Amino acid sequence: MNIVILAAGQGKRMHSNLPKVLHPLAGKALLAHVIDTARSLAPQSICVVYGHGGEVVRAAIDAPDLIWVLQEPQLGTGHAVLQAMPHLGNAATTLVLYGDVPLIQVDTLRHLVHAARDALAVLTVELADPGGYGRIVRNAAGEVVRIVEQKDATADERAIREVNTGIVALPTDRLAAWLGQLSNDNAQQEYYLTDIVALAVGERVPVRTAQARGEWEVLGVNSKVQLAQLERVAQRRIADRLLEQGVRLADPERIDVRGELVCGRDVFIDINCVFQGKVVLEEAVEIGPACVLKNARVGAGSRLAAFSHIEDATVGPDGVIGPFARLRPGTDLAAGVHVGNFVELKNARLAAGSKANHLAYVGDAIIGSRVNIGAGTITCNYDGANKFKTVIEDDAFIGSDTQLVAPVTVGRGATLGAGTTLTKDAPPDTLTISRARQISIPGWKRPSKK
């Protein structure tokens, strides 16, 4: 089939310099959601009709399998599809989607395309309050005879709850013929794609319908309010899928997945956690409240306490992280590592059983097994121009308030006394200490206020 995605709208009600179709839903642009759905149907071609935002839209989402067509000026949905016609295979079915309707489902579209093999197929939905939508008018036999807009509808027609979504599928040769017959004799002076329904009825071409599973599937975005409403719909659907897979959520209404979240068995996620990019939580992982994970993997049995932040990092099995811990890009923790409150790691590898439990910064470092890093320890890895590496070998003990001025190595089993500033390698199995000589000054008094 051919797929045409209409994405040329300006989105004035968004009140934003960002083109409407690039606003994010669940961490991905509205248009990207639609394109991914289109790809799932394995079409012959995907043609994106763009306009407002121009090259910004194209640059943000461009890919080799997309055909981009500029609609300039914007003269309605029928005019938009007409711009794509030179790029469509005439022997195929054409499916028309909208770049601001991101939650349409693949199965629904398959039913619609199947209905369009020798007919015009229109996707409809039943609404409790159909106000503002075009109504689907059927005859006594249940056949679609026309779509009537609310302003033109009679009282009986306004009572109809089945409405048009604007998503259609039909043979491409018929689409080309009907687009050429559209008129802009209306208040907006635009060419409406929905007018092809009347043309099909006039030529006695069957008009079939497929139904969306619910209103949420065909909701469009025209304002920040609608975007926020749809975000909650999307997040609740994600939460429901996680629950069905066996994940325990403290509150399904308070989770944000802005990418791909993969969970093993018996995972628990507390409230207000945010997952970005691809995050993998292995079996029996526990995530405390208000944690943020981006492109991260957490090993089986590990526990993240509240307000921990992990980005482009890996936590091994049975780790204990946080609260208020920050694992920055390049961090790789082996099994049983403890990283406590207000500890920041960056481009650091910690081997099994090592601990940094309080108030430390470890950057550009290789830490061996069973190392204890005391409170207030800092690896001084940056000289203002270049980064340098710190190596701490197995079973070393780093006393509190220690500064390791890289490049430097602490030998296996070495101990650094509290308050040490290490500028040279510390030998293994030795106590190394560097402090100023302690003195007491008799008779010294604190300054007093005058």
C-alpha positions in Angstrom: 0.0 0.0 0.0 0.9 3.7 -0.1 0.6 5.7 3.1 0.2 9.5 3.1 0.7 11.3 6.4 -0.6 14.8 6.5 1.7 17.0 8.7 1.5 20.4 7.2 -0.7 22.1 9.8 0.4 25.2 11.6 -1.0 24.5 15.1 -1.8 28.1 16.0 -3.5 27.0 19.3 -0.2 25.4 20.5 1.2 28.9 20.9 4.7 27.6 20.3 7.5 28.2 17.9 7.9 24.4 17.7 5.9 22.9 14.8 2.9 21.1 16.2 3.8 17.6 14.9 7.2 17.8 16.7 5.7 18.3 20.2 6.6 15.2 22.3 4.2 12.6 23.5 5.6 9.9 25.8 9.1 11.2 24.9 8.6 11.0 21.1 7.4 13.5 18.5 3.7 13.2 17.5 4.7 12.7 13.9 7.3 10.0 14.9 4.5 8.0 16.6 2.5 8.0 13.3 5.5 7.1 11.2 6.4 4.2 13.4 2.9 2.9 13.1 3.0 3.3 9.4 6.2 1.3 9.2 4.6 -1.5 11.1 2.2 -2.0 8.1 5.2 -2.5 5.7 3.9 -0.2 3.0 5.3 0.3 -0.5 5.9 4.0 0.3 5.4 6.5 3.2 4.9 10.0 2.0 4.9 12.9 4.5 3.2 16.1 3.4 4.7 19.0 5.4 4.3 22.7 5.4 4.5 24.9 8.5 7.8 24.3 10.2 9.2 23.3 6.9 12.8 22.0 7.1 12.7 21.9 10.9 10.2 19.0 10.7 12.1 17.2 8.0 15.4 17.6 9.7 14.1 16.3 13.0 12.6 13.0 11.6 14.1 12.4 8.2 14.9 8.9 7.2 15.7 7.1 4.0 12.3 5.4 3.8 10.4 8.6 3.9 9.2 10.7 0.9 8.8 14.4 1.8 6.4 16.6 -0.1 6.0 20.3 0.6 2.4 21.7 0.6 2.7 25.4 -0.1 0.2 27.1 0.3 -1.9 25.0 2.6 -5.4 24.7 1.0 -6.9 21.9 2.9 -6.6 18.1 3.4 -7.7 17.3 -0.1 -5.1 19.7 -1.5 -2.4 18.1 0.8 -3.1 14.6 -0.5 -3.0 15.9 -4.1 0.6 17.0 -3.6 1.5 13.4 -2.8 -0.1 11.8 -5.8 2.9 11.8 -8.1 4.8 9.6 -5.5 2.1 7.0 -5.1 1.9 3.6 -6.8 -1.4 3.7 -8.8 -2.1 0.0 -8.5 -2.0 0.0 -4.7 -4.3 1.0 -1.9 -3.6 4.4 -0.3 -4.1 5.0 3.4 -4.3 8.6 4.7 -3.1 9.3 8.3 -2.6 12.5 10.3 0.6 13.6 11.9 -1.2 14.9 15.0 -3.2 11.7 15.7 -0.4 9.7 17.4 -2.2 6.8 19.1 -3.8 5.1 16.1 -3.2 1.4 16.4 -1.8 -1.0 13.7 -4.6 -3.6 14.1 -7.3 -0.9 13.5 -5.5 0.3 10.3 -5.2 -3.3 9.0 -9.0 -3.7 9.3 -9.5 -0.4 7.5 -7.1 -1.3 4.7 -8.8 -4.7 4.3 -12.1 -3.0 3.8 -10.7 -0.7 1.1 -9.7 -3.4 -1.4 -12.6 -2.4 -3.8 -14.2 0.5 -1.9 -13.7 3.7 0.0 -13.1 2.7 3.7 -13.6 5.3 6.4 -12.5 5.0 10.0 -15.2 6.0 12.4 -15.7 6.0 16.2 -18.7 6.1 18.5 -18.6 9.1 20.9 -20.8 9.8 23.9 -20.6 13.5 22.9 -20.1 13.8 19.2 -20.3 17.6 19.2 -18.2 19.3 16.5 -17.6 16.1 14.5 -18.9 15.1 11.1 -21.7 12.5 11.5 -21.8 9.3 9.6 -25.3 9.1 7.9 -26.5 5.7 6.9 -29.5 4.4 5.0 -32.0 1.8 6.2 -29.7 -0.9 5.0 -26.8 0.4 7.1 -24.9 1.8 4.1 -23.0 5.0 4.4 -24.6 7.7 2.2 -22.8 10.8 3.4 -20.9 12.6 6.1 -22.7 15.7 7.4 -20.9 18.4 9.4 -22.6 19.5 12.6 -23.4 23.0 11.3 -25.3 21.5 8.4 -27.0 18.6 10.3 -30.6 18.2 11.2 -31.7 17.5 14.7 -31.9 13.8 13.9 -28.5 13.8 12.3 -27.0 15.6 15.3 -28.2 12.7 17.5 -26.0 10.3 15.6 -23.0 9.2 17.7 -20.9 7.6 15.0 -18.5 10.2 13.6 -15.8 10.5 11.0 -12.2 10.5 12.1 -10.8 11.7 8.7 -8.6 8.6 8.3 -9.5 6.8 5.0 -8.2 4.1 2.7 -9.1 3.5 -0.9 -7.8 2.4 -4.3 -5.3 5.0 -5.5 -6.7 5.3 -9.0 -10.1 6.3 -7.5 -8.4 8.7 -5.1 -6.7 10.5 -8.0 -10.0 10.8 -9.9 -11.9 12.2 -6.9 -9.2 14.6 -5.9 -9.6 16.2 -9.3 -13.3 16.8 -8.7 -13.0 18.5 -5.3 -14.3 22.1 -4.9 -13.3 24.8 -2.5 -16.7 26.4 -2.5 -16.9 26.7 1.3 -16.4 29.1 4.1 -12.7 28.3 4.4 -12.1 28.1 0.6 -10.3 24.8 1.1 -10.4 21.4 -0.5 -11.7 18.8 2.0 -10.7 15.2 1.7 -13.9 14.2 3.4 -15.9 15.4 0.3 -14.7 12.2 -1.6 -17.4 10.3 0.4 -20.2 12.1 -1.5 -18.4 11.5 -4.8 -18.1 7.8 -4.0 -21.8 7.5 -3.1 -22.6 9.4 -6.3 -20.7 6.9 -8.4 -22.2 4.0 -6.4 -18.8 2.9 -5.1 -19.2 1.1 -1.8 -18.4 3.1 1.3 -17.3 0.8 4.1 -16.3 1.6 7.6 -13.9 0.2 10.3 -14.3 1.3 13.9 -11.6 2.5 16.3 -11.6 0.8 19.6 -12.2 4.0 21.5 -12.0 7.7 21.3 -8.4 7.8 22.6 -7.2 6.0 19.4 -8.2 8.9 17.1 -7.8 11.9 19.3 -5.8 14.7 17.6 -3.7 17.4 19.2 -4.5 21.0 18.5 -3.5 22.6 21.9 -1.3 22.1 24.9 -4.4 21.1 26.8 -5.1 18.3 24.4 -1.5 17.3 24.4 -1.5 17.0 28.2 -4.7 14.9 28.1 -3.3 12.6 25.5 -0.1 12.2 27.4 -2.0 10.8 30.4 -3.9 8.4 28.0 -0.6 7.2 26.6 1.0 6.8 30.0 -2.0 4.9 31.4 -1.9 2.5 28.4 1.9 2.0 29.1 1.2 1.4 32.8 -1.6 -1.1 32.0 0.8 -3.1 29.8 3.4 -3.1 32.5 0.8 -4.4 35.1 -0.3 -7.1 32.7 3.4 -8.2 32.4 3.6 -8.6 36.2 5.3 -5.3 37.1 4.0 -3.9 40.4 3.3 -0.1 40.2 2.7 1.8 43.4 0.3 4.1 41.4 -0.3 3.5 37.7 -1.3 7.2 37.3 2.1 8.4 38.5 4.7 6.9 36.1 6.2 8.5 33.0 7.8 6.3 30.3 9.4 8.4 27.6 10.9 5.7 25.6 11.2 1.9 26.0 11.0 0.3 29.4 11.7 -3.5 29.6 11.0 -5.2 32.9 11.7 -8.7 34.3 9.6 -10.6 36.8 8.7 -9.1 40.2 9.9 -5.5 39.4 8.5 -2.8 41.7 8.3 0.9 40.7 7.3 3.5 43.2 5.6 6.8 42.3 6.8 9.7 40.1 9.6 7.8 38.4 10.7 8.9 34.9 12.1 6.5 32.3 13.8 7.9 29.1 15.4 6.3 26.2 15.8 2.5 26.6 15.8 1.3 30.2 16.1 -2.4 31.2 15.1 -3.5 34.8 16.0 -7.1 35.4 14.2 -9.5 37.8 13.2 -8.3 41.3 14.5 -4.8 40.8 13.0 -2.1 43.1 12.8 1.5 42.1 12.1 4.0 44.8 10.0 7.2 44.4 11.1 10.0 42.1 14.0 8.3 40.4 15.0 9.2 36.8 16.6 6.6 34.6 17.8 7.3 31.0 19.4 4.6 28.8 20.2 2.5 31.8 20.3 -1.2 32.8 19.7 -2.3 36.4 20.7 -5.9 37.3 18.5 -8.4 39.1 17.8 -7.7 42.7 19.2 -4.2 42.8 17.4 -1.5 44.8 17.3 2.2 43.9 16.3 4.5 46.8 14.4 7.8 46.3 15.6 10.5 44.0 18.4 8.5 42.3 19.4 9.6 38.8 21.0 7.2 36.4 22.0 8.1 32.8 23.9 6.0 30.3 25.0 3.7 33.1 24.8 0.1 34.2 24.1 -1.2 37.7 25.0 -4.8 38.3 23.0 -7.4 40.3 22.2 -6.9 44.0 23.3 -3.3 44.0 22.2 -0.7 46.5 21.9 2.8 45.1 20.8 6.1 46.7 19.0 7.9 47.9 20.1 11.0 46.0 22.8 9.2 44.1 23.8 10.2 40.6 25.3 7.8 38.1 26.5 9.7 35.0 27.4 8.4 31.5 30.0 5.7 31.4 29.4 4.4 34.9 29.5 0.6 35.2 28.9 -1.1 38.5 29.5 -4.8 39.1 27.6 -7.1 41.5 26.8 -5.9 45.1 28.1 -2.3 44.7 26.8 0.2 47.2 26.5 3.9 46.1 24.9 6.0 48.8 23.4 9.5 49.3 25.0 12.4 47.5 27.5 10.3 45.6 28.2 11.2 42.0 30.0 8.8 39.6 31.1 9.6 36.1 32.9 7.3 33.7 33.7 5.1 36.6 34.0 1.3 36.9 33.4 -0.3 40.3 34.1 -4.0 40.7 32.1 -6.3 42.9 31.5 -5.4 46.5 32.9 -1.9 46.5 31.2 0.9 48.4 30.9 4.7 48.2 28.3 5.4 50.8 28.4 9.1 51.4 29.2 12.5 49.8 31.8 11.5 47.2 32.7 12.3 43.6 34.4 9.5 41.6 35.1 10.4 38.0 37.3 8.8 35.3 38.2 6.0 37.7 38.7 2.2 37.8 37.9 0.8 41.2 38.7 -2.7 42.2 36.7 -5.2 44.3 35.9 -4.6 48.0 37.1 -1.0 48.0 35.7 1.3 50.6 35.5 5.0 49.6 35.0 7.3 52.6 32.8 10.3 52.9 34.0 13.4 51.2 36.4 11.6 48.8 37.1 13.3 45.5 39.0 12.1 42.4 40.5 15.3 41.0 40.3 14.2 37.4 40.4 17.6 35.6 43.3 20.1 35.4 41.3 22.7 33.6 42.2 21.3 30.1 42.5 17.5 30.3 41.0 14.6 32.1 43.1 12.0 33.9 42.3 8.5 35.4 42.5 7.3 38.9 43.0 3.6 39.6 42.2 2.1 43.0 43.1 -1.6 43.3 41.3 -4.4 45.2 40.7 -4.2 49.0 41.9 -0.6 49.3 40.5 1.7 52.0 40.1 5.4 51.2 39.7 7.5 54.3 37.2 10.3 54.6 37.9 13.7 53.0 40.6 12.4 50.7 41.6 14.0 47.4 43.2 11.8 44.7 44.9 14.0 42.2 44.9 12.1 38.9 46.7 10.4 37.3 47.4 8.3 40.4 47.1 4.7 41.5 46.3 3.3 44.9 47.8 -0.2 45.3 46.0 -3.4 46.4 45.2 -3.4 50.1 46.5 0.1 50.6 45.0 2.5 53.2 44.8 6.3 52.8 44.4 8.1 56.0 41.6 10.6 56.4 42.3 14.1 55.0 45.0 12.8 52.6 45.8 14.7 49.4 47.4 12.0 47.2 49.6 13.3 44.4 51.8 10.2 44.0 51.0 6.5 43.7 50.2 4.8 47.1 52.0 1.5 47.5 50.0 -1.7 48.2 49.4 -2.9 51.8 50.7 0.3 53.2 49.2 3.3 55.2 49.7 6.5 53.2 48.9 9.8 54.9 49.6 13.4 54.0 48.5 16.1 56.6 49.9 19.4 57.8 51.4 19.2 61.3 48.8 19.7 64.0 49.6 22.5 66.5 47.7 24.2 69.3 48.1 27.9 70.0 47.8 28.9 73.7 45.9 32.1 74.5 44.2 32.4 71.2 40.7 33.9 71.4 37.9 34.1 68.9 37.1 37.5 67.4 34.2 39.3 69.2 31.7 41.7 67.7 32.4 45.4 68.3 
